[in-house]
Amino acid sequence: MTGRAVPHGVVRTGISLRPEELAQLDRWVELRNSASRSEAIRFLIRRMEAETVLSDSTTEASGCLLVLYNHRAPNVQRRLTEAQHRWGDRLRSSMHVHLRDDACLEVMVLIGPRGEIERAAEDLRGVKGIQAGQYLLAPTRLSLGAGPARRRSPGAHDHRVAVSQGRAGRSRRSFGRVGRARHAASGEPGDFRAGAGSRAAATGGAHT
């Protein structure tokens, strides 16, 4: 019996599905642009693994929090800055986006034990004046289905401080472990624990 060669480290197997289940799988494969049914099934396995890992509140997790607010609401930016300082050890990056009219979107990346990340997210989106807030959690380590580590390519990058300036006053400052250590040692602004000026640098400043 001939067929495609099985990649190293991969086991070929078969599963039994009802016709409607197979049709649903194929629709999902097309919807998420998976390379194959196998890749879609591997994704589902990794997602279940992530949920199992995150069931432990002490597991290191990464979180992405989005909050929406009206920047003209009294003291909302001051309150949000104060809340960000409360979680300075967990808040790794913040991006401020100016939306239509007076609406603003703040995107925050949090790293730490899952339980603490959830408490931080609830605290931040509970700031008075925040109109909406949602967050997503994920493990910080690649799952068993991610495959072996690849060789470092010529274009690979270190996790150092990166600052980018976009259109219409959008800006972003992100901190890897190396970047945070360098800022802490030098006393430069950037770490949220360093003072109120760090958030202005990270978000491009407040509206005028």
C-alpha positions in Angstrom: 0.0 0.0 0.0 1.4 3.3 -1.1 0.7 6.9 0.0 2.2 10.1 1.2 5.2 9.7 3.5 4.4 10.3 7.2 6.6 13.2 8.6 9.1 12.3 11.3 7.5 12.3 14.7 3.9 12.0 13.4 1.7 8.9 13.9 -1.0 8.3 11.3 -4.3 7.0 12.6 -8.0 7.0 11.7 -11.1 8.2 13.4 -14.8 7.3 13.0 -17.3 10.1 12.5 -21.0 10.4 11.6 -21.6 12.1 8.2 -22.9 15.2 9.9 -19.9 15.4 12.2 -17.5 15.1 9.2 -19.5 17.8 7.4 -19.2 20.0 10.5 -15.5 19.4 10.7 -15.0 20.3 7.0 -17.0 23.5 7.5 -14.8 24.4 10.5 -11.6 23.6 8.5 -12.7 26.0 5.8 -13.8 28.7 8.2 -10.5 28.8 10.1 -8.4 28.2 6.9 -6.8 25.1 8.3 -4.3 23.2 6.0 -6.1 19.9 6.5 -8.5 18.0 8.7 -5.5 16.7 10.7 -4.3 20.3 11.5 -7.8 21.3 12.6 -8.0 18.2 14.9 -4.5 19.0 16.3 -5.7 22.6 17.0 -8.7 21.2 19.0 -6.4 18.9 21.0 -4.1 21.8 21.8 -7.0 24.0 22.8 -8.2 21.3 25.2 -4.7 21.0 26.6 -4.6 24.7 27.2 -7.9 24.7 29.0 -6.6 21.9 31.2 -3.4 23.7 32.0 -5.2 27.0 32.8 -7.5 25.2 35.2 -4.7 25.6 37.7 -4.8 29.1 39.1 -1.0 29.1 39.7 -0.1 28.3 36.1 1.8 31.1 34.3 -0.6 32.7 31.8 -0.7 35.5 29.3 -3.7 37.7 29.1 -4.9 40.3 26.6 -7.4 42.9 28.0 -9.4 45.4 25.9 -11.2 48.2 27.5 -13.4 50.9 25.8 -14.1 54.3 27.3 -15.0 57.9 26.5 -11.9 60.0 27.1 -14.0 63.0 28.1 -15.5 61.0 31.0 -14.3 62.7 34.3 -11.1 61.2 35.6 -11.3 58.0 33.7 -7.8 58.2 32.3 -6.4 59.0 35.8 -8.2 56.1 37.3 -7.0 53.7 34.6 -3.4 54.9 35.0 -3.7 54.3 38.8 -5.1 50.8 38.2 -2.3 50.0 35.8 0.3 51.0 38.4 -1.3 48.6 40.9 -0.5 45.8 38.5 2.9 47.1 37.3 4.6 43.7 37.9 2.1 42.0 35.7 1.4 44.6 33.0 3.9 44.1 30.2 2.5 46.3 27.4 -0.2 48.8 26.7 -1.5 50.2 23.4 -3.8 53.2 23.1 -6.1 53.6 20.0 -8.2 56.6 19.2 -11.5 55.5 17.8 -14.4 57.6 16.4 -15.7 60.7 18.2 -14.5 60.6 21.8 -14.1 56.8 22.1 -10.8 55.3 23.1 -9.6 51.7 23.2 -6.8 50.5 25.5 -5.2 47.1 24.9 -3.1 45.6 27.7 -1.0 42.5 27.9 -0.6 40.8 31.2 1.7 38.0 32.3 1.7 36.0 35.5 -0.1 33.3 37.5 -3.6 32.8 35.9 -5.4 33.7 39.2 -3.5 37.0 39.4 -4.0 37.8 35.7 -7.8 37.3 36.1 -7.9 39.6 39.2 -5.9 42.2 37.4 -8.2 42.1 34.3 -11.3 42.4 36.5 -9.8 45.3 38.4 -8.7 47.1 35.2 -12.0 46.7 33.4 -13.9 47.6 36.6 -12.4 51.1 36.7 -15.2 53.7 36.9 -15.8 55.2 33.5 -14.9 52.0 31.5 -17.9 51.3 29.2 -16.8 47.8 28.1 -14.0 45.3 28.8 -13.1 41.8 27.6 -10.1 39.6 28.2 -8.6 36.4 26.7 -6.2 34.0 28.5 -3.6 31.6 27.1 -0.7 29.6 28.5 2.7 31.2 28.1 4.4 28.0 26.9 3.9 26.2 23.6 1.8 23.1 23.8 2.9 19.5 23.1 1.4 19.8 19.7 3.5 22.7 18.6 6.3 20.5 17.3 10.1 20.7 18.0 11.8 24.0 18.3 13.1 25.4 15.1 16.6 26.6 14.4 17.1 30.3 14.9 16.7 32.1 11.6 18.8 35.1 10.5 15.7 37.3 11.0 15.0 36.2 14.5 14.8 38.9 17.2 15.6 39.3 20.8 12.9 40.3 23.3 14.0 43.9 23.8 12.1 47.1 24.0 10.4 47.9 20.8 8.7 51.2 20.1 6.6 51.8 17.0 4.6 54.9 15.9 1.6 54.4 13.6 -1.0 56.6 12.0 -3.3 59.1 13.7 -1.3 59.2 17.0 -1.3 55.4 17.5 1.7 54.2 19.3 2.9 51.1 21.1 5.7 50.2 23.5 6.2 46.6 24.4 8.5 45.1 27.1 10.2 41.7 27.0 12.1 40.4 30.0 15.4 41.8 28.7 13.9 45.2 28.0 12.2 45.5 31.4 15.5 44.6 33.2 17.4 47.2 31.2 14.8 49.9 32.0 14.8 49.0 35.7 18.6 49.1 35.9 18.9 52.4 34.0 15.9 54.2 35.6 14.6 55.1 32.2 10.9 55.6 31.7 8.9 52.7 30.3 8.2 50.3 33.2 4.7 51.1 34.6 6.3 51.2 38.0 8.5 54.0 37.0 5.9 56.8 37.1 3.0 58.4 35.3 5.2 59.5 32.4 5.6 55.8 31.4 2.0 55.5 30.4 2.1 58.7 28.3 5.1 57.3 26.5 3.4 53.9 25.9 0.1 55.4 24.7 1.2 58.4 22.9 -0.2 60.8 25.5 -3.7 61.9 26.3 -6.2 63.7 24.0 -6.0 67.5 23.9 
